[in-house]
Amino acid sequence: MGDLEGIRAGLDHLAWLGVDAVWLSPIQPSPMADFGYDVADYCDVDPLFGSLADFDRLVADAHARGIRVILDWVPAHTSVEHPWFRDSRAHRDSPKRDWYVWRDARAGADGERLPPNNWLSVFGGPAWEWDEGSGQHYLHSHLVEQPDLNWRSPEVVKAQHDVLRFWMQRGVDGFRIDVIHKIAKDPELRDNPAIPGREGHGYGGQRHLHDENHPDVHAMLRGIRSVLDEHPERMSVGEVYILDPEVAATYYGDGDELHLAFNFSFLHAPWEAAAFRREVERFEAALPAGAWPDLVLSNHDVARHATRYDHPERGEARARLAALLLLGLRGTPFLYYGEEIGLRNVPVPVDRLQDPLAWTLHPNVARDPERTPLPWEPGPGHGFTTGDPWLPFGDDAGVRNVAAQRADRASLLWLYKDLLALRRAEPALHRGDHASLAAPESVFAWERRCEAGRAVVALNFGEAAVEVPLADAAVRGGLHTRPGARLPERADRLALGPDEGAVLLLT
């Protein structure tokens, strides 16, 4: 499966690559109905991954290498096996009854028992489950095994704040907050309106006005931020899975809510210069003054971008261009393990699928293909395990692995390393502002500038070679995505082939 000791064994590689932090998906005890996103104990480690002592060693060794550790925090729901929920469902007079969202059934026209409203689960079907023992429905926005916590209960808020304090006291540097837009719901539990023409399309057939993104979420976020601010330099990044950058940007508040909010509109952009430019500019324009954007193209819930943007002849070139897109723009880049070697989705036989979506919805929507193990080296187990891996490796793991690419100075892995080093060394690239530049239709070009330097970046997403006039200035350094390509002496004539890009440092 992979465990904490395995991550600790890979820290030297992460330090060599030049990353600043490692984000771990949930490591807490869990029945694994949704791979740890159904937490049964917020303040321990599942034996599958190790122990609290293993975690403490990981944090200490990471910090010794200048690498910070970010944990996944799942505040919106727990497992049905969590002691809080067990107490809550025991009887209606339980002190923890209102820690979760319980409601009486509605009576149908023929007297049949109906859910309290029309809300739907992200994973399919009604968002309500009847509990025979206590005679009410409980709310679950995801799996039946993931009951929603009631963040309108002061006791829940205090308990979750204490969870943050527990991990920060162990040295955790920050939190990726799962489905943060789901913690506040309409207190009246009103029905969601249907989207005309999409009735019967399940979760996508409703406008989610009342089961997510409720205005009260911002007061809850300010409370979370006040806890994080008890420990200087702790950070938060929210999974605000709303495909509207203007809405996602509101989760920064006035600098008193999230430090970062994922911009999923950028992640879902098609392979077009105009699309990426539009998404960058929309998010930049929506951010409050002083806020900092972030950038991500792959994660554990979507197909890897090397697969989404693949091309029969230029797949590797596109993977290299995507690296410069992420590491040349203003904002904090999040890299999903394996993208630094161009890992693709791996076909997983139906009988080996692990994702609950395969069984609640359809095998075609399973997220297992983007969650397969990282191949570290050639040979059996590929340096990940000495046994049978929980999901299969790709057929190309013998050649597409970390060891092979570290040995090849022209590899994608080395491009990531070089770009990270350049980004760290050049003030304009790690803290400069952003300004889009005029460019041919197939090119997304921009300038990064601060008082200590200036850089320009151009990416050609098109099928034909182009010449891009970026700036009337001499070039003092930079990087091209094509191995062996020479940089121009001046930035007024940058030649780019199809799916090629360059970052130029200017005098």
C-alpha positions as a Python dict, from the first residue, in 0.01 Angstrom:
ca = {
    (1, 'M'): (0, 0, 0),
    (2, 'G'): (281, 239, 77),
    (3, 'D'): (345, 364, 430),
    (4, 'L'): (510, 637, 637),
    (5, 'E'): (844, 459, 647),
    (6, 'G'): (834, 430, 270),
    (7, 'I'): (784, 804, 240),
    (8, 'R'): (1065, 865, 488),
    (9, 'A'): (1292, 648, 272),
    (10, 'G'): (1214, 874, -24),
    (11, 'L'): (1290, 1206, 146),
    (12, 'D'): (1641, 1233, 1),
    (13, 'H'): (1493, 1209, -347),
    (14, 'L'): (1238, 1480, -270),
    (15, 'A'): (1517, 1702, -135),
    (16, 'W'): (1722, 1634, -451),
    (17, 'L'): (1423, 1724, -667),
    (18, 'G'): (1376, 2050, -480),
    (19, 'V'): (1025, 2030, -339),
    (20, 'D'): (937, 2239, -34),
    (21, 'A'): (665, 2024, 121),
    (22, 'V'): (493, 1687, 99),
    (23, 'W'): (115, 1655, 133),
    (24, 'L'): (-11, 1320, 261),
    (25, 'S'): (-360, 1196, 184),
    (26, 'P'): (-537, 1077, 504),
    (27, 'I'): (-323, 860, 733),
    (28, 'Q'): (-567, 840, 1026),
    (29, 'P'): (-739, 515, 1134),
    (30, 'S'): (-1019, 429, 893),
    (31, 'P'): (-1227, 135, 769),
    (32, 'M'): (-1109, 253, 425),
    (33, 'A'): (-1454, 272, 268),
    (34, 'D'): (-1311, 576, 85),
    (35, 'F'): (-938, 525, 142),
    (36, 'G'): (-906, 724, 461),
    (37, 'Y'): (-1154, 999, 377),
    (38, 'D'): (-1383, 815, 621),
    (39, 'V'): (-1194, 893, 943),
    (40, 'A'): (-1252, 680, 1252),
    (41, 'D'): (-1003, 862, 1479),
    (42, 'Y'): (-865, 1207, 1395),
    (43, 'C'): (-568, 1185, 1632),
    (44, 'D'): (-387, 864, 1547),
    (45, 'V'): (-230, 678, 1254),
    (46, 'D'): (-382, 375, 1085),
    (47, 'P'): (-163, 66, 1143),
    (48, 'L'): (-173, 14, 765),
    (49, 'F'): (60, 316, 735),
    (50, 'G'): (254, 293, 1063),
    (51, 'S'): (225, 460, 1401),
    (52, 'L'): (243, 803, 1562),
    (53, 'A'): (608, 730, 1636),
    (54, 'D'): (666, 662, 1265),
    (55, 'F'): (493, 988, 1184),
    (56, 'D'): (708, 1182, 1431),
    (57, 'R'): (1023, 1038, 1271),
    (58, 'L'): (895, 1135, 927),
    (59, 'V'): (830, 1494, 1036),
    (60, 'A'): (1170, 1521, 1206),
    (61, 'D'): (1357, 1381, 906),
    (62, 'A'): (1161, 1596, 662),
    (63, 'H'): (1229, 1910, 862),
    (64, 'A'): (1599, 1821, 878),
    (65, 'R'): (1599, 1837, 497),
    (66, 'G'): (1402, 2160, 478),
    (67, 'I'): (1084, 1979, 371),
    (68, 'R'): (754, 2065, 538),
    (69, 'V'): (471, 1819, 600),
    (70, 'I'): (107, 1888, 513),
    (71, 'L'): (-174, 1660, 628),
    (72, 'D'): (-512, 1598, 474),
    (73, 'W'): (-781, 1708, 719),
    (74, 'V'): (-1135, 1582, 658),
    (75, 'P'): (-1362, 1807, 866),
    (76, 'A'): (-1693, 1766, 680),
    (77, 'H'): (-1766, 1403, 767),
    (78, 'T'): (-1639, 1103, 963),
    (79, 'S'): (-1666, 728, 932),
    (80, 'V'): (-1972, 551, 1069),
    (81, 'E'): (-1714, 375, 1288),
    (82, 'H'): (-1599, 698, 1456),
    (83, 'P'): (-1690, 695, 1830),
    (84, 'W'): (-1863, 1031, 1780),
    (85, 'F'): (-2108, 880, 1532),
    (86, 'R'): (-2155, 562, 1730),
    (87, 'D'): (-2260, 775, 2027),
    (88, 'S'): (-2474, 996, 1806),
    (89, 'R'): (-2676, 711, 1655),
    (90, 'A'): (-2715, 518, 1982),
    (91, 'H'): (-3035, 704, 2072),
    (92, 'R'): (-3205, 1037, 2011),
    (93, 'D'): (-3111, 1171, 2355),
    (94, 'S'): (-2738, 1110, 2302),
    (95, 'P'): (-2524, 1412, 2399),
    (96, 'K'): (-2363, 1380, 2055),
    (97, 'R'): (-2690, 1354, 1861),
    (98, 'D'): (-2654, 1705, 1719),
    (99, 'W'): (-2289, 1644, 1624),
    (100, 'Y'): (-2437, 1504, 1303),
    (101, 'V'): (-2735, 1604, 1088),
    (102, 'W'): (-3039, 1395, 1184),
    (103, 'R'): (-3391, 1459, 1058),
    (104, 'D'): (-3731, 1291, 1053),
    (105, 'A'): (-3854, 1136, 732),
    (106, 'R'): (-4106, 1309, 510),
    (107, 'A'): (-4431, 1135, 432),
    (108, 'G'): (-4505, 1070, 65),
    (109, 'A'): (-4842, 1102, -104),
    (110, 'D'): (-4915, 738, -28),
    (111, 'G'): (-4769, 754, 320),
    (112, 'E'): (-4434, 610, 219),
    (113, 'R'): (-4120, 718, 403),
    (114, 'L'): (-3915, 975, 208),
    (115, 'P'): (-3582, 1149, 279),
    (116, 'P'): (-3602, 1491, 449),
    (117, 'N'): (-3524, 1674, 123),
    (118, 'N'): (-3400, 1616, -233),
    (119, 'W'): (-3028, 1650, -168),
    (120, 'L'): (-2811, 1397, -346),
    (121, 'S'): (-2482, 1228, -263),
    (122, 'V'): (-2177, 1315, -471),
    (123, 'F'): (-2127, 938, -502),
    (124, 'G'): (-2481, 867, -624),
    (125, 'G'): (-2828, 831, -477),
    (126, 'P'): (-2998, 1028, -198),
    (127, 'A'): (-2778, 1208, 55),
    (128, 'W'): (-2986, 1064, 339),
    (129, 'E'): (-2973, 721, 505),
    (130, 'W'): (-3251, 583, 724),
    (131, 'D'): (-3132, 456, 1062),
    (132, 'E'): (-3379, 198, 1188),
    (133, 'G'): (-3241, 197, 1541),
    (134, 'S'): (-3301, 564, 1616),
    (135, 'G'): (-3584, 624, 1368),
    (136, 'Q'): (-3438, 913, 1168),
    (137, 'H'): (-3233, 983, 857),
    (138, 'Y'): (-2871, 1103, 877),
    (139, 'L'): (-2706, 1319, 612),
    (140, 'H'): (-2413, 1187, 406),
    (141, 'S'): (-2290, 1404, 119),
    (142, 'H'): (-2065, 1122, 4),
    (143, 'L'): (-2081, 751, 89),
    (144, 'V'): (-2338, 607, 331),
    (145, 'E'): (-2034, 525, 546),
    (146, 'Q'): (-1942, 897, 568),
    (147, 'P'): (-2201, 1082, 781),
    (148, 'D'): (-2178, 1461, 767),
    (149, 'L'): (-2074, 1647, 1081),
    (150, 'N'): (-2291, 1935, 1197),
    (151, 'W'): (-2063, 2237, 1202),
    (152, 'R'): (-2343, 2443, 1357),
    (153, 'S'): (-2275, 2256, 1682),
    (154, 'P'): (-2023, 2448, 1898),
    (155, 'E'): (-1900, 2115, 2035),
    (156, 'V'): (-1812, 1993, 1684),
    (157, 'V'): (-1627, 2316, 1608),
    (158, 'K'): (-1427, 2291, 1930),
    (159, 'A'): (-1346, 1923, 1872),
    (160, 'Q'): (-1225, 1988, 1517),
    (161, 'H'): (-1019, 2289, 1623),
    (162, 'D'): (-855, 2065, 1881),
    (163, 'V'): (-771, 1815, 1605),
    (164, 'L'): (-573, 2090, 1427),
    (165, 'R'): (-394, 2177, 1751),
    (166, 'F'): (-306, 1812, 1811),
    (167, 'W'): (-127, 1779, 1478),
    (168, 'M'): (36, 2121, 1486),
    (169, 'Q'): (185, 2038, 1824),
    (170, 'R'): (341, 1733, 1655),
    (171, 'G'): (510, 1960, 1403),
    (172, 'V'): (266, 1950, 1111),
    (173, 'D'): (318, 2255, 890),
    (174, 'G'): (-24, 2281, 731),
    (175, 'F'): (-341, 2117, 610),
    (176, 'R'): (-511, 2037, 283),
    (177, 'I'): (-876, 2068, 386),
    (178, 'D'): (-1111, 1823, 219),
    (179, 'V'): (-1440, 1951, 64),
    (180, 'I'): (-1429, 2262, 279),
    (181, 'H'): (-1721, 2414, 86),
    (182, 'K'): (-1944, 2138, 229),
    (183, 'I'): (-1912, 2214, 602),
    (184, 'A'): (-2190, 2475, 608),
    (185, 'K'): (-2539, 2386, 489),
    (186, 'D'): (-2873, 2561, 478),
    (187, 'P'): (-3012, 2540, 835),
    (188, 'E'): (-3364, 2503, 690),
    (189, 'L'): (-3252, 2212, 468),
    (190, 'R'): (-3443, 2348, 170),
    (191, 'D'): (-3458, 2146, -153),
    (192, 'N'): (-3204, 2219, -424),
    (193, 'P'): (-3359, 2347, -749),
    (194, 'A'): (-3330, 2126, -1055),
    (195, 'I'): (-3130, 2240, -1357),
    (196, 'P'): (-3375, 2267, -1648),
    (197, 'G'): (-3315, 1992, -1899),
    (198, 'R'): (-3092, 1794, -1660),
    (199, 'E'): (-3355, 1638, -1438),
    (200, 'G'): (-3264, 1278, -1369),
    (201, 'H'): (-2890, 1341, -1413),
    (202, 'G'): (-2815, 1272, -1049),
    (203, 'Y'): (-2585, 1509, -863),
    (204, 'G'): (-2518, 1707, -1180),
    (205, 'G'): (-2887, 1768, -1230),
    (206, 'Q'): (-2922, 2008, -938),
    (207, 'R'): (-2808, 2359, -856),
    (208, 'H'): (-2636, 2307, -523),
    (209, 'L'): (-2763, 2619, -353),
    (210, 'H'): (-2836, 2471, -11),
    (211, 'D'): (-2603, 2174, 48),
    (212, 'E'): (-2272, 2352, -17),
    (213, 'N'): (-2109, 2696, -33),
    (214, 'H'): (-2351, 2839, 222),
    (215, 'P'): (-2257, 3197, 325),
    (216, 'D'): (-2197, 3080, 683),
    (217, 'V'): (-1892, 2884, 568),
    (218, 'H'): (-1685, 3201, 583),
    (219, 'A'): (-1736, 3255, 956),
    (220, 'M'): (-1637, 2892, 1008),
    (221, 'L'): (-1324, 2946, 799),
    (222, 'R'): (-1228, 3249, 1005),
    (223, 'G'): (-1250, 3031, 1314),
    (224, 'I'): (-1023, 2771, 1153),
    (225, 'R'): (-776, 3040, 1050),
    (226, 'S'): (-762, 3175, 1406),
    (227, 'V'): (-650, 2830, 1524),
    (228, 'L'): (-385, 2801, 1252),
    (229, 'D'): (-255, 3145, 1343),
    (230, 'E'): (-176, 3020, 1693),
    (231, 'H'): (130, 2857, 1531),
    (232, 'P'): (324, 3091, 1301),
    (233, 'E'): (386, 2983, 942),
    (234, 'R'): (120, 2713, 934),
    (235, 'M'): (-76, 2706, 610),
    (236, 'S'): (-408, 2586, 473),
    (237, 'V'): (-520, 2497, 122),
    (238, 'G'): (-885, 2422, 62),
    (239, 'E'): (-1045, 2175, -174),
    (240, 'V'): (-1314, 2417, -292),
    (241, 'Y'): (-1452, 2194, -565),
    (242, 'I'): (-1655, 2466, -733),
    (243, 'L'): (-1570, 2526, -1099),
    (244, 'D'): (-1598, 2903, -1072),
    (245, 'P'): (-1276, 3086, -985),
    (246, 'E'): (-1469, 3390, -867),
    (247, 'V'): (-1641, 3177, -603),
    (248, 'A'): (-1324, 2989, -510),
    (249, 'A'): (-1146, 3321, -454),
    (250, 'T'): (-1402, 3423, -189),
    (251, 'Y'): (-1260, 3147, 34),
    (252, 'Y'): (-952, 3363, 93),
    (253, 'G'): (-1176, 3614, 272),
    (254, 'D'): (-990, 3935, 352),
    (255, 'G'): (-673, 3743, 421),
    (256, 'D'): (-839, 3584, 725),
    (257, 'E'): (-974, 3258, 582),
    (258, 'L'): (-782, 3006, 366),
    (259, 'H'): (-425, 3079, 266),
    (260, 'L'): (-488, 2903, -67),
    (261, 'A'): (-793, 2765, -248),
    (262, 'F'): (-752, 2519, -533),
    (263, 'N'): (-863, 2659, -870),
    (264, 'F'): (-1021, 2353, -1033),
    (265, 'S'): (-1128, 2553, -1335),
    (266, 'F'): (-758, 2575, -1428),
    (267, 'L'): (-715, 2199, -1379),
    (268, 'H'): (-1002, 2124, -1619),
    (269, 'A'): (-891, 2364, -1894),
    (270, 'P'): (-846, 2211, -2242),
    (271, 'W'): (-505, 2204, -2411),
    (272, 'E'): (-535, 2552, -2560),
    (273, 'A'): (-337, 2869, -2502),
    (274, 'A'): (-651, 3082, -2484),
    (275, 'A'): (-811, 2851, -2226),
    (276, 'F'): (-517, 2857, -1986),
    (277, 'R'): (-473, 3230, -2029),
    (278, 'R'): (-841, 3283, -1954),
    (279, 'E'): (-831, 3070, -1638),
    (280, 'V'): (-516, 3236, -1506),
    (281, 'E'): (-651, 3585, -1566),
    (282, 'R'): (-993, 3505, -1416),
    (283, 'F'): (-840, 3376, -1094),
    (284, 'E'): (-586, 3658, -1071),
    (285, 'A'): (-864, 3915, -1116),
    (286, 'A'): (-1088, 3748, -858),
    (287, 'L'): (-829, 3719, -579),
    (288, 'P'): (-849, 3976, -299),
    (289, 'A'): (-562, 4221, -262),
    (290, 'G'): (-248, 4054, -134),
    (291, 'A'): (-374, 3700, -196),
    (292, 'W'): (-158, 3433, -357),
    (293, 'P'): (-285, 3186, -621),
    (294, 'D'): (-204, 2819, -661),
    (295, 'L'): (-167, 2585, -957),
    (296, 'V'): (-249, 2218, -1002),
    (297, 'L'): (-309, 1995, -1304),
    (298, 'S'): (-338, 1648, -1144),
    (299, 'N'): (-454, 1492, -820),
    (300, 'H'): (-595, 1170, -677),
    (301, 'D'): (-948, 1239, -805),
    (302, 'V'): (-887, 1318, -1174),
    (303, 'A'): (-705, 1150, -1460),
    (304, 'R'): (-337, 1241, -1470),
    (305, 'H'): (-269, 1534, -1698),
    (306, 'A'): (-11, 1337, -1897),
    (307, 'T'): (-306, 1114, -1992),
    (308, 'R'): (-566, 1390, -2038),
    (309, 'Y'): (-335, 1591, -2263),
    (310, 'D'): (-160, 1299, -2433),
    (311, 'H'): (-79, 1311, -2805),
    (312, 'P'): (32, 1027, -3035),
    (313, 'E'): (354, 1206, -3140),
    (314, 'R'): (400, 1480, -2883),
    (315, 'G'): (287, 1333, -2552),
    (316, 'E'): (629, 1378, -2393),
    (317, 'A'): (660, 1733, -2530),
    (318, 'R'): (323, 1819, -2377),
    (319, 'A'): (427, 1677, -2040),
    (320, 'R'): (734, 1901, -2053),
    (321, 'L'): (528, 2204, -2151),
    (322, 'A'): (288, 2138, -1861),
    (323, 'A'): (585, 2143, -1622),
    (324, 'L'): (677, 2495, -1734),
    (325, 'L'): (312, 2601, -1717),
    (326, 'L'): (296, 2499, -1350),
    (327, 'L'): (639, 2625, -1249),
    (328, 'G'): (649, 2948, -1449),
    (329, 'L'): (323, 3106, -1337),
    (330, 'R'): (263, 3311, -1023),
    (331, 'G'): (137, 3095, -740),
    (332, 'T'): (215, 2784, -540),
    (333, 'P'): (242, 2477, -767),
    (334, 'F'): (113, 2142, -638),
    (335, 'L'): (272, 1842, -810),
    (336, 'Y'): (99, 1503, -794),
    (337, 'Y'): (347, 1222, -738),
    (338, 'G'): (459, 1066, -1065),
    (339, 'E'): (389, 1367, -1284),
    (340, 'E'): (759, 1452, -1259),
    (341, 'I'): (834, 1137, -1463),
    (342, 'G'): (531, 1171, -1690),
    (343, 'L'): (333, 891, -1527),
    (344, 'R'): (13, 807, -1715),
    (345, 'N'): (-309, 650, -1594),
    (346, 'V'): (-272, 274, -1566),
    (347, 'P'): (-555, 47, -1686),
    (348, 'V'): (-685, -151, -1388),
    (349, 'P'): (-879, -474, -1447),
    (350, 'V'): (-1232, -468, -1309),
    (351, 'D'): (-1152, -743, -1060),
    (352, 'R'): (-869, -531, -913),
    (353, 'L'): (-1061, -203, -878),
    (354, 'Q'): (-1056, -60, -525),
    (355, 'D'): (-1246, 269, -564),
    (356, 'P'): (-1600, 265, -416),
    (357, 'L'): (-1716, 474, -713),
    (358, 'A'): (-1664, 166, -928),
    (359, 'W'): (-1945, -4, -739),
    (360, 'T'): (-2173, 287, -648),
    (361, 'L'): (-2163, 446, -995),
    (362, 'H'): (-1975, 256, -1269),
    (363, 'P'): (-1630, 97, -1316),
    (364, 'N'): (-1550, 360, -1580),
    (365, 'V'): (-1548, 637, -1318),
    (366, 'A'): (-1312, 459, -1078),
    (367, 'R'): (-1018, 675, -970),
    (368, 'D'): (-777, 383, -937),
    (369, 'P'): (-597, 445, -1271),
    (370, 'E'): (-450, 772, -1138),
    (371, 'R'): (-363, 623, -797),
    (372, 'T'): (-127, 344, -902),
    (373, 'P'): (213, 318, -729),
    (374, 'L'): (516, 526, -824),
    (375, 'P'): (778, 306, -995),
    (376, 'W'): (1110, 394, -834),
    (377, 'E'): (1331, 153, -1029),
    (378, 'P'): (1319, -138, -1277),
    (379, 'G'): (1256, -491, -1159),
    (380, 'P'): (993, -674, -954),
    (381, 'G'): (804, -442, -721),
    (382, 'H'): (981, -142, -881),
    (383, 'G'): (1124, -33, -547),
    (384, 'F'): (774, 28, -408),
    (385, 'T'): (702, -312, -253),
    (386, 'T'): (850, -660, -221),
    (387, 'G'): (498, -807, -244),
    (388, 'D'): (199, -759, -470),
    (389, 'P'): (114, -388, -506),
    (390, 'W'): (-236, -276, -412),
    (391, 'L'): (-282, -152, -771),
    (392, 'P'): (-84, -259, -1080),
    (393, 'F'): (211, -78, -1236),
    (394, 'G'): (196, 42, -1594),
    (395, 'D'): (348, -168, -1872),
    (396, 'D'): (619, 99, -1915),
    (397, 'A'): (732, 95, -1549),
    (398, 'G'): (1055, -81, -1647),
    (399, 'V'): (1166, 227, -1842),
    (400, 'R'): (946, 505, -1698),
    (401, 'N'): (1074, 511, -1342),
    (402, 'V'): (1264, 745, -1113),
    (403, 'A'): (1600, 569, -1139),
    (404, 'A'): (1597, 564, -1519),
    (405, 'Q'): (1509, 932, -1543),
    (406, 'R'): (1764, 1036, -1281),
    (407, 'A'): (2027, 869, -1500),
    (408, 'D'): (1910, 1064, -1808),
    (409, 'R'): (2006, 1432, -1798),
    (410, 'A'): (1753, 1507, -2074),
    (411, 'S'): (1458, 1348, -1890),
    (412, 'L'): (1137, 1509, -1770),
    (413, 'L'): (1248, 1452, -1410),
    (414, 'W'): (1556, 1666, -1465),
    (415, 'L'): (1342, 1937, -1627),
    (416, 'Y'): (1130, 1953, -1312),
    (417, 'K'): (1445, 1969, -1100),
    (418, 'D'): (1595, 2244, -1315),
    (419, 'L'): (1273, 2445, -1320),
    (420, 'L'): (1234, 2419, -942),
    (421, 'A'): (1594, 2534, -893),
    (422, 'L'): (1547, 2822, -1137),
    (423, 'R'): (1223, 2923, -970),
    (424, 'R'): (1391, 2928, -630),
    (425, 'A'): (1697, 3118, -749),
    (426, 'E'): (1514, 3390, -945),
    (427, 'P'): (1307, 3637, -739),
    (428, 'A'): (1091, 3723, -1040),
    (429, 'L'): (985, 3360, -1076),
    (430, 'H'): (909, 3284, -713),
    (431, 'R'): (749, 3610, -605),
    (432, 'G'): (710, 3837, -909),
    (433, 'D'): (373, 3962, -1031),
    (434, 'H'): (198, 3834, -1343),
    (435, 'A'): (112, 4013, -1666),
    (436, 'S'): (-8, 3834, -1979),
    (437, 'L'): (168, 3935, -2303),
    (438, 'A'): (44, 3970, -2659),
    (439, 'A'): (137, 3658, -2857),
    (440, 'P'): (32, 3448, -3157),
    (441, 'E'): (-301, 3268, -3118),
    (442, 'S'): (-145, 2935, -3023),
    (443, 'V'): (85, 3088, -2759),
    (444, 'F'): (25, 3175, -2396),
    (445, 'A'): (295, 3422, -2291),
    (446, 'W'): (344, 3622, -1974),
    (447, 'E'): (591, 3833, -1782),
    (448, 'R'): (700, 3791, -1420),
    (449, 'R'): (857, 4098, -1262),
    (450, 'C'): (966, 4224, -923),
    (451, 'E'): (1214, 4484, -806),
    (452, 'A'): (1494, 4225, -819),
    (453, 'G'): (1441, 4080, -1164),
    (454, 'R'): (1238, 4014, -1474),
    (455, 'A'): (1147, 3700, -1669),
    (456, 'V'): (923, 3613, -1962),
    (457, 'V'): (761, 3278, -2042),
    (458, 'A'): (602, 3157, -2367),
    (459, 'L'): (424, 2827, -2431),
    (460, 'N'): (321, 2713, -2779),
    (461, 'F'): (14, 2486, -2756),
    (462, 'G'): (-27, 2476, -3133),
    (463, 'E'): (44, 2235, -3417),
    (464, 'A'): (284, 2465, -3602),
    (465, 'A'): (615, 2635, -3522),
    (466, 'V'): (595, 3003, -3429),
    (467, 'E'): (825, 3296, -3359),
    (468, 'V'): (729, 3498, -3053),
    (469, 'P'): (848, 3856, -2992),
    (470, 'L'): (847, 3877, -2612),
    (471, 'A'): (1061, 4175, -2512),
    (472, 'D'): (1329, 4402, -2651),
    (473, 'A'): (1589, 4289, -2401),
    (474, 'A'): (1895, 4068, -2378),
    (475, 'V'): (1859, 3716, -2239),
    (476, 'R'): (2090, 3623, -1950),
    (477, 'G'): (1959, 3269, -1890),
    (478, 'G'): (1654, 3047, -1871),
    (479, 'L'): (1528, 2707, -1983),
    (480, 'H'): (1374, 2557, -2295),
    (481, 'T'): (1142, 2257, -2272),
    (482, 'R'): (1309, 2079, -2566),
    (483, 'P'): (1632, 1907, -2458),
    (484, 'G'): (1935, 2064, -2621),
    (485, 'A'): (1751, 2368, -2757),
    (486, 'R'): (1948, 2694, -2752),
    (487, 'L'): (1809, 3007, -2597),
    (488, 'P'): (1806, 3325, -2809),
    (489, 'E'): (2043, 3608, -2730),
    (490, 'R'): (1751, 3849, -2724),
    (491, 'A'): (1389, 3795, -2624),
    (492, 'D'): (1243, 3966, -2932),
    (493, 'R'): (1271, 3649, -3145),
    (494, 'L'): (1194, 3327, -2958),
    (495, 'A'): (1140, 3030, -3189),
    (496, 'L'): (910, 2757, -3058),
    (497, 'G'): (808, 2431, -3220),
    (498, 'P'): (473, 2258, -3157),
    (499, 'D'): (417, 2200, -2783),
    (500, 'E'): (739, 2377, -2689),
    (501, 'G'): (803, 2655, -2442),
    (502, 'A'): (1076, 2856, -2278),
    (503, 'V'): (1139, 3081, -1981),
    (504, 'L'): (1384, 3363, -2045),
    (505, 'L'): (1560, 3566, -1776),
    (506, 'L'): (1610, 3923, -1894),
    (507, 'T'): (1883, 4173, -1818),
}
